[in-house]
Amino acid sequence: MQGILLSREEVAQRGREIYEKSIRQEVEIQENIGNMVIIDIETGEYAVDKTGIESARYLRNKHPFARLFGIRIGYKVAASFSGEMERD
């Protein structure tokens, strides 16, 4: 069941808060740097893979209406059109 509609900004804010408070220390290890972590902002569940696609599918299969947020582990942005990404 889907709750209150949230703007993209609100989803991003919640996703970042969950990442910083609950997930970052667990996933930000050397072998995960550069991978994507996808977070269900309603349950706090997350999954990690190289592109985020498989993680998003996994979480959507569990909760079809999940609101998902993704972060590239160890970087400030998830993707770059210029080819350069700044490390966090």
Stockholm file with secondary structure:
# STOCKHOLM 1.0

chainA/1-88         MQGILLSREEVAQRGREIYEKSIRQEVEIQENIGNMVIIDIETGEYAVDKTGIESARYLRNKHPFARLFGIRIGYKVAASFSGEMERD
#=GR chainA/1-88 SS CCCSCCCHHHHHHHHHHHIIIIIHHHHCSGGGTTCEEEEETTTCCEEEESSSHHHHHHHHHHCTTCCEEEEETTBSCSCCSSSCCCBC
#=GC SS_cons        CCCSCCCHHHHHHHHHHHIIIIIHHHHCSGGGTTCEEEEETTTCCEEEESSSHHHHHHHHHHCTTCCEEEEETTBSCSCCSSSCCCBC
//
